[in-house]
């Protein structure tokens, strides 16, 4: 593997670590994962919560593995799926506009834009996989 390819893989790993760690932690604590997912999508409950939680885990781990270990269209699909997931989760989890002015709002505001940056980085990585 060339030096550039090694750095590329290391950069992708850094980008994907939050998804890999989150997916593994959700596997290790599925009840906690369901509570986390349920807290973001309170309108989903009952029997639908477990399959949705499984889908989140599969998306986090599967999308990461595709982007990290594959190339071409499958890698681009993994990156695009993670970008779409992150965009949706950002609007669910970082609702800074609903908070009163203060430190909590500032923290949510910063978290929102940091996640938007992740969306951009994931899309950039996905599109880079489609280049010849």
Residue pairs with C-beta under 8 A, 6 or more apart in sequence:
1 9
9 68
12 67
12 68
12 125
13 68
15 118
15 121
15 122
15 125
16 64
16 67
16 68
16 82
18 118
19 60
19 61
19 63
19 64
19 82
20 60
20 61
20 64
22 60
23 57
23 60
23 61
23 64
24 61
25 33
26 32
26 33
26 36
26 53
26 56
26 57
26 60
27 33
27 57
30 53
33 53
33 56
33 57
34 49
34 50
34 53
37 44
37 49
37 52
37 53
37 56
38 44
38 45
38 49
40 89
40 92
40 93
41 52
41 92
44 52
56 85
59 81
59 82
59 85
60 82
60 85
62 78
63 77
63 78
63 79
63 81
63 82
63 85
64 78
64 82
65 78
66 74
66 75
66 77
66 78
66 79
67 75
67 78
67 79
67 82
67 122
67 125
67 126
67 129
70 78
71 129
72 129
72 130
73 129
73 130
75 126
75 129
76 126
76 127
76 129
76 130
77 126
78 126
79 122
79 123
79 125
79 126
79 127
79 129
80 122
80 123
80 126
82 122
83 118
83 119
83 122
83 123
83 126
86 115
86 118
86 119
86 122
87 115
87 116
87 119
89 115
90 112
90 115
90 116
90 119
93 111
93 115
94 108
94 109
94 111
94 112
94 115
95 108
96 105
96 106
96 108
96 109
96 111
96 112
99 105
99 108
